[in-house]
Amino acid sequence: MATFTYKALGANGEISEGSIEAAKRQDALQQLERLGLSPIGLKEREAETPKKAKHLSEVSIIKKAPFKAVENFTRQLASLLASGVPLSRALHLVQREAANPVAQAQWKKIHDLVIDGSSLADAMAQLPQTFPRVYVAMVRAGETGGFLDLVLRQIAEFQTNEKELRSRVVAALIYPAVLLVLALGVLTFLLIYFIPKFQVIFQGFGGELPLLTQMIVGASALAKKYGIFLIGGGIALYIVSRQWIESEAGRRQWQRWILRAPLFGLLVSRFALTRFSRMLGTLFEAGVPLIQALRVARESLGNQTLIDAIDDAILRVQQGDPLAASLRDCPQLFTGSIVEMIFVAEESGRLGEELIRISGEMEKELDRQLKIAVSLAEPLMLFCMAAFIGTIFIGMVIPIFTIQDYIK
């Protein structure tokens, strides 16, 4: 049995405090209900817990819950709230049905925080590794507007669409990545293993090797002698670059370069537009005020340059400008045709529906652009690989035609 301290509101409106013994938290809540008390806060007195169990619990809280578990949590919680189940009871039911131990520990923490008086959004914010800022912002908007179940349902749909879109992007990049790894592997094998053995053949004949052959042999000797240092330097460069990108100035500059990159920058902006439009339309359809919906949706962009542009648009909307006119100054995201569609949707009163439709159209366009990018990347990488290997082959074959002169 565990001891719980409680703070509860009685039938006469007075607040009482005390302690109660129960096997688990839910039993303590039921006992309070039977006493006619409405719990405001309920905390378990810390008992001597085995160190191993306590360590496992802490690890579970720190870890990230699986995507499938988060999706199930969101859908189940939305269904229970829509059925009229109180939030604390719904959280307990979802926690009890969680199969993943990490998810179960995190859902329990959320339940306990809500019972102790926190809002659901604030409780989720305590687990940033599982619930990103945009998720928490959408939940807070739903709690404020009184349509939490609807927002949670929309979040679940958004997560599913987001996962499918990311899966298509990853699938499209797998083959070019395999080609790149293969090309680097073949080049490394030729420089470190094959060329040094081939070099021995020419050393027996004397004479001067062609310039191309000398360059290839020199590169091979450099890779063989200083390969470890080159790898170490590459790792150090990666670490320094990573730290620079994580800094505020570095991240902004890196994201500007990404947006300006040929083809890749267009794909990034289209992906951001798809997420932003779907989320803004979803929130607006759910009844979230436009300003608040814009502030939440901007978190989904993932690029600070684009976020700054949307911030300017939000300021203009606050000053009374229409949304379409405010978004016109962000051409990296919104083309003229999209702005015109938003303008017409505002005039006709179907902004949320139109934004979701635009998101669907942009997703199809993104698929087509990905296919084009992959179709261009594959022959380009094959050409680069053939050029590397062909250059080495030609450089090592040219001296063969002069071997007869060396023999004479």
C-alpha positions as CSV (number, residue, x, y, z in Angstrom):
1,M,0.0,0.0,0.0
2,A,1.1,3.5,-0.8
3,T,0.3,6.7,1.0
4,F,-1.1,9.7,-1.0
5,T,-1.4,13.2,0.2
6,Y,-4.4,15.1,-1.3
7,K,-5.9,18.5,-1.6
8,A,-9.6,18.3,-2.5
9,L,-12.8,20.4,-2.8
10,G,-15.7,19.2,-0.6
11,A,-19.4,19.4,-1.4
12,N,-19.7,22.6,0.7
13,G,-17.0,24.3,-1.4
14,E,-14.4,24.0,1.3
15,I,-10.8,22.8,0.5
16,S,-9.5,20.0,2.7
17,E,-6.1,18.4,2.9
18,G,-5.1,15.0,4.2
19,S,-3.6,11.6,3.4
20,I,-5.0,8.4,2.2
21,E,-3.7,4.9,1.7
22,A,-4.3,2.9,-1.5
23,A,-2.7,0.3,-3.7
24,K,-2.4,2.7,-6.6
25,R,-3.2,6.2,-7.6
26,Q,-6.5,5.3,-9.3
27,D,-7.7,3.6,-6.2
28,A,-6.9,6.7,-4.2
29,L,-9.0,8.8,-6.6
30,Q,-11.9,6.4,-6.3
31,Q,-11.7,6.6,-2.5
32,L,-11.8,10.4,-2.6
33,E,-14.8,10.3,-5.0
34,R,-16.7,8.0,-2.6
35,L,-16.0,10.5,0.2
36,G,-17.6,13.2,-1.9
37,L,-14.4,15.0,-2.5
38,S,-13.2,16.4,-5.9
39,P,-9.4,16.1,-6.0
40,I,-7.4,19.2,-6.8
41,G,-4.0,17.7,-6.2
42,L,-2.9,14.2,-5.4
43,K,0.7,13.2,-4.7
44,E,2.3,9.9,-3.6
45,R,4.7,10.1,-0.7
46,E,8.1,9.0,-1.8
47,A,8.8,5.5,-0.5
48,E,12.1,3.6,-0.6
49,T,12.2,2.5,-4.2
50,P,14.8,0.0,-5.4
51,K,17.5,1.9,-7.2
52,K,17.3,-0.2,-10.3
53,A,13.5,0.4,-10.7
54,K,14.0,4.1,-10.1
55,H,16.8,4.2,-12.7
56,L,14.6,2.4,-15.3
57,S,11.8,4.9,-14.7
58,E,14.1,7.9,-15.2
59,V,15.5,6.4,-18.4
60,S,12.0,5.8,-19.7
61,I,11.1,9.5,-19.1
62,I,14.3,10.7,-20.9
63,K,13.9,8.5,-23.9
64,K,11.7,9.3,-26.9
65,A,8.5,7.3,-27.2
66,P,8.0,5.5,-30.5
67,F,6.1,7.3,-33.2
68,K,3.4,4.6,-33.3
69,A,2.8,4.9,-29.6
70,V,2.4,8.7,-29.8
71,E,0.0,8.3,-32.7
72,N,-2.1,5.8,-30.7
73,F,-2.0,8.0,-27.6
74,T,-3.3,11.0,-29.7
75,R,-6.1,9.0,-31.4
76,Q,-7.2,7.2,-28.2
77,L,-7.2,10.4,-26.1
78,A,-9.2,12.2,-28.8
79,S,-11.8,9.4,-29.0
80,L,-12.2,9.3,-25.2
81,L,-12.6,13.0,-24.8
82,A,-15.1,13.1,-27.7
83,S,-17.1,10.5,-25.8
84,G,-17.3,12.7,-22.7
85,V,-14.7,10.9,-20.6
86,P,-12.9,13.4,-18.2
87,L,-9.3,14.2,-19.1
88,S,-7.7,12.6,-16.0
89,R,-9.7,9.4,-16.5
90,A,-8.9,9.3,-20.2
91,L,-5.2,9.7,-19.6
92,H,-5.3,6.9,-17.1
93,L,-7.0,4.6,-19.6
94,V,-4.6,5.4,-22.3
95,Q,-1.6,4.8,-20.0
96,R,-3.0,1.5,-18.9
97,E,-3.4,0.3,-22.5
98,A,0.1,1.4,-23.6
99,A,2.2,-1.6,-24.6
100,N,5.5,0.2,-24.8
101,P,7.2,0.7,-21.4
102,V,8.7,4.0,-22.3
103,A,5.4,5.3,-23.5
104,Q,3.6,4.0,-20.4
105,A,6.0,5.8,-18.1
106,Q,5.6,9.0,-20.0
107,W,1.8,8.8,-20.2
108,K,1.8,8.2,-16.4
109,K,3.9,11.4,-15.9
110,I,1.5,13.4,-18.0
111,H,-1.5,11.9,-16.0
112,D,0.2,12.8,-12.7
113,L,1.0,16.3,-13.8
114,V,-2.6,16.9,-15.0
115,I,-4.0,15.6,-11.7
116,D,-1.7,17.9,-9.8
117,G,-3.2,20.9,-11.7
118,S,-1.1,21.3,-14.8
119,S,-2.7,21.8,-18.2
120,L,-2.3,19.0,-20.7
121,A,-0.1,21.3,-22.9
122,D,2.2,22.1,-20.0
123,A,2.4,18.5,-19.0
124,M,3.4,17.5,-22.6
125,A,6.0,20.3,-22.7
126,Q,7.8,18.4,-19.9
127,L,8.6,15.7,-22.5
128,P,10.1,17.7,-25.4
129,Q,11.8,14.6,-26.8
130,T,8.3,13.0,-27.5
131,F,6.1,16.0,-28.0
132,P,7.6,18.7,-30.3
133,R,6.8,22.4,-29.8
134,V,4.2,22.4,-32.6
135,Y,2.3,19.5,-31.0
136,V,2.3,21.3,-27.7
137,A,1.2,24.5,-29.3
138,M,-1.7,22.8,-31.1
139,V,-2.9,21.2,-27.8
140,R,-2.7,24.5,-26.0
141,A,-4.8,26.1,-28.7
142,G,-7.4,23.3,-28.4
143,E,-7.5,23.7,-24.6
144,T,-7.9,27.4,-24.8
145,G,-10.7,27.2,-27.4
146,G,-12.5,24.3,-25.7
147,F,-12.2,21.8,-28.6
148,L,-9.3,19.7,-27.4
149,D,-10.7,16.4,-28.8
150,L,-11.1,17.9,-32.3
151,V,-7.5,19.3,-32.3
152,L,-6.1,15.9,-31.1
153,R,-7.9,14.1,-33.9
154,Q,-6.5,16.6,-36.4
155,I,-3.0,16.2,-34.9
156,A,-3.3,12.4,-35.4
157,E,-4.2,12.9,-39.0
158,F,-1.4,15.4,-39.5
159,Q,1.1,13.0,-38.0
160,T,0.0,10.2,-40.3
161,N,0.3,12.5,-43.4
162,E,3.6,13.8,-42.2
163,K,5.0,10.3,-41.7
164,E,3.9,9.2,-45.2
165,L,5.4,12.3,-46.8
166,R,8.7,11.8,-44.9
167,S,8.7,8.1,-45.9
168,R,8.4,9.0,-49.6
169,V,11.3,11.5,-49.3
170,V,13.5,9.0,-47.6
171,A,12.6,6.3,-50.1
172,A,13.4,8.6,-53.0
173,L,16.9,9.3,-51.6
174,I,17.9,5.7,-50.8
175,Y,19.1,4.7,-54.3
176,P,21.3,7.9,-54.8
177,A,22.8,7.4,-51.3
178,V,23.6,3.8,-52.1
179,L,25.3,4.9,-55.4
180,L,27.4,7.5,-53.5
181,V,28.5,5.0,-50.9
182,L,29.4,2.5,-53.7
183,A,31.4,5.1,-55.6
184,L,33.4,6.1,-52.5
185,G,34.0,2.5,-51.6
186,V,35.3,1.7,-55.1
187,L,37.5,4.8,-55.2
188,T,39.0,4.0,-51.8
189,F,39.7,0.4,-52.8
190,L,41.5,1.6,-56.0
191,L,43.6,4.2,-54.3
192,I,44.7,2.1,-51.2
193,Y,44.9,-1.4,-52.5
194,F,44.9,-1.7,-56.3
195,I,47.1,1.2,-57.4
196,P,50.1,0.4,-55.0
197,K,50.3,-3.1,-56.5
198,F,50.1,-1.8,-60.0
199,Q,52.8,0.7,-59.3
200,V,55.3,-2.0,-58.6
201,I,55.1,-3.2,-62.2
202,F,56.2,0.2,-63.5
203,Q,59.0,0.6,-61.1
204,G,60.8,-2.4,-62.6
205,F,61.0,-0.7,-66.0
206,G,62.3,2.7,-65.0
207,G,61.5,5.7,-67.1
208,E,59.1,8.5,-66.3
209,L,55.5,7.9,-65.9
210,P,52.8,10.1,-67.6
211,L,51.6,13.1,-65.6
212,L,48.1,11.6,-65.1
213,T,49.6,8.4,-63.8
214,Q,52.0,10.3,-61.5
215,M,49.0,12.2,-60.1
216,I,47.0,9.0,-59.5
217,V,50.0,7.3,-57.8
218,G,50.6,10.4,-55.7
219,A,47.0,10.4,-54.6
220,S,47.2,6.7,-53.7
221,A,50.4,7.2,-51.7
222,L,48.8,10.2,-49.9
223,A,45.7,8.2,-49.0
224,K,47.7,5.2,-47.8
225,K,50.2,7.2,-45.7
226,Y,47.9,9.9,-44.3
227,G,44.5,8.3,-44.6
228,I,43.9,8.1,-40.9
229,F,44.8,11.8,-40.5
230,L,42.5,12.7,-43.4
231,I,39.6,10.8,-41.8
232,G,40.4,12.4,-38.4
233,G,40.4,15.9,-40.1
234,G,37.1,15.1,-41.8
235,I,35.5,14.1,-38.5
236,A,36.9,17.2,-36.8
237,L,35.6,19.4,-39.6
238,Y,32.2,17.7,-39.2
239,I,32.1,18.4,-35.5
240,V,33.1,22.0,-35.9
241,S,30.5,22.5,-38.7
242,R,27.9,20.9,-36.6
243,Q,28.6,23.2,-33.6
244,W,28.5,26.2,-36.0
245,I,25.1,25.1,-37.4
246,E,23.7,24.6,-33.9
247,S,24.6,28.2,-33.1
248,E,22.0,30.9,-33.8
249,A,23.9,32.8,-36.5
250,G,25.2,29.6,-38.0
251,R,21.8,28.0,-38.2
252,R,20.3,31.0,-39.9
253,Q,23.1,31.2,-42.5
254,W,23.0,27.5,-43.2
255,Q,19.2,27.6,-43.7
256,R,19.6,30.5,-46.1
257,W,22.1,28.5,-48.1
258,I,19.8,25.6,-48.2
259,L,16.9,27.7,-49.6
260,R,19.2,29.1,-52.3
261,A,20.5,25.7,-53.3
262,P,19.4,24.7,-56.9
263,L,16.5,22.2,-56.9
264,F,17.1,21.2,-53.3
265,G,16.1,24.6,-52.0
266,L,12.9,24.4,-54.0
267,L,12.1,20.9,-52.5
268,V,12.7,22.3,-48.9
269,S,10.4,25.2,-49.5
270,R,7.7,23.0,-51.0
271,F,7.9,20.6,-48.1
272,A,7.6,23.5,-45.6
273,L,4.6,24.9,-47.5
274,T,2.9,21.6,-47.5
275,R,3.2,21.3,-43.7
276,F,2.4,24.9,-43.0
277,S,-0.8,24.9,-45.2
278,R,-2.1,21.7,-43.8
279,M,-1.6,22.7,-40.2
280,L,-3.0,26.3,-40.7
281,G,-6.0,24.9,-42.5
282,T,-6.5,22.2,-39.9
283,L,-6.4,24.7,-37.0
284,F,-8.6,27.2,-38.7
285,E,-11.2,24.5,-39.5
286,A,-11.1,23.5,-35.9
287,G,-12.1,27.0,-34.8
288,V,-8.7,28.4,-33.7
289,P,-8.5,32.2,-34.3
290,L,-6.4,33.1,-37.4
291,I,-3.6,34.9,-35.5
292,Q,-3.2,32.0,-33.0
293,A,-3.4,29.4,-35.8
294,L,-0.6,31.3,-37.7
295,R,1.6,31.3,-34.6
296,V,1.2,27.6,-34.1
297,A,1.6,26.7,-37.8
298,R,4.8,28.7,-38.1
299,E,6.5,26.2,-35.8
300,S,6.1,23.5,-38.5
301,L,8.3,25.3,-41.0
302,G,11.6,24.2,-39.6
303,N,13.5,27.0,-41.3
304,Q,14.3,30.2,-39.5
305,T,14.3,32.3,-42.7
306,L,10.8,31.2,-43.5
307,I,9.7,31.6,-39.9
308,D,10.9,35.2,-40.0
309,A,8.9,35.8,-43.1
310,I,5.7,34.4,-41.5
311,D,6.3,36.5,-38.4
312,D,6.2,39.6,-40.7
313,A,2.9,38.3,-42.2
314,I,1.5,37.8,-38.7
315,L,2.2,41.4,-37.8
316,R,0.5,42.6,-40.9
317,V,-2.6,40.4,-40.2
318,Q,-2.7,41.9,-36.6
319,Q,-2.7,45.4,-38.2
320,G,-5.8,44.4,-40.2
321,D,-4.4,43.3,-43.5
322,P,-5.9,40.3,-45.3
323,L,-4.0,37.0,-45.0
324,A,-3.3,36.8,-48.8
325,A,-1.8,40.3,-48.9
326,S,0.3,39.6,-45.9
327,L,1.7,36.4,-47.4
328,R,2.5,38.0,-50.7
329,D,5.8,39.3,-49.4
330,C,7.0,35.7,-48.8
331,P,7.6,34.5,-52.4
332,Q,9.9,31.7,-51.2
333,L,6.9,29.9,-49.8
334,F,3.8,31.4,-51.5
335,T,3.8,31.8,-55.3
336,G,1.5,34.3,-56.9
337,S,-1.0,31.6,-57.9
338,I,-1.2,30.3,-54.3
339,V,-1.7,33.8,-52.9
340,E,-4.5,34.4,-55.4
341,M,-6.2,31.1,-54.3
342,I,-5.9,32.2,-50.6
343,F,-7.4,35.6,-51.5
344,V,-10.4,34.0,-53.2
345,A,-10.8,31.6,-50.3
346,E,-10.8,34.5,-47.8
347,E,-13.4,36.3,-49.8
348,S,-15.7,33.2,-50.0
349,G,-15.3,32.2,-46.3
350,R,-13.7,28.8,-46.9
351,L,-10.0,29.6,-46.0
352,G,-9.4,26.4,-43.9
353,E,-10.8,24.1,-46.6
354,E,-8.8,25.8,-49.3
355,L,-5.5,25.7,-47.3
356,I,-6.0,21.9,-46.8
357,R,-6.7,21.5,-50.5
358,I,-3.6,23.5,-51.4
359,S,-1.6,21.3,-49.0
360,G,-2.8,18.2,-50.9
361,E,-1.9,19.7,-54.3
362,M,1.5,20.8,-53.1
363,E,2.1,17.2,-51.7
364,K,1.4,15.8,-55.2
365,E,3.7,18.5,-56.7
366,L,6.4,17.6,-54.2
367,D,6.1,13.9,-55.2
368,R,6.6,14.9,-58.9
369,Q,9.6,17.1,-58.1
370,L,11.2,14.4,-55.9
371,K,10.9,11.9,-58.8
372,I,12.5,14.5,-61.1
373,A,15.3,15.1,-58.6
374,V,16.0,11.4,-58.2
375,S,15.9,10.8,-62.0
376,L,18.5,13.5,-62.4
377,A,20.6,12.4,-59.4
378,E,20.9,8.8,-60.5
379,P,22.6,9.4,-63.9
380,L,24.7,12.3,-62.4
381,M,26.0,10.0,-59.6
382,L,26.6,7.2,-62.1
383,F,28.5,9.6,-64.3
384,C,30.7,10.8,-61.4
385,M,31.4,7.2,-60.4
386,A,32.3,6.3,-64.0
387,A,34.4,9.4,-64.3
388,F,36.4,8.6,-61.2
389,I,37.0,5.0,-62.1
390,G,37.5,5.7,-65.8
391,T,40.2,8.4,-65.0
392,I,42.1,6.0,-62.8
393,F,41.8,3.2,-65.4
394,I,43.1,5.4,-68.2
395,G,45.9,6.7,-66.0
396,M,47.1,3.2,-65.2
397,V,46.6,1.8,-68.7
398,I,48.5,4.6,-70.6
399,P,51.9,3.4,-69.3
400,I,51.1,-0.2,-70.5
401,F,51.4,1.0,-74.1
402,T,54.9,2.3,-73.4
403,I,56.1,-0.9,-71.6
404,Q,57.5,-2.2,-74.9
405,D,59.8,0.9,-75.2
406,Y,61.0,0.3,-71.7
407,I,61.8,-3.3,-72.4
408,K,63.8,-2.5,-75.5
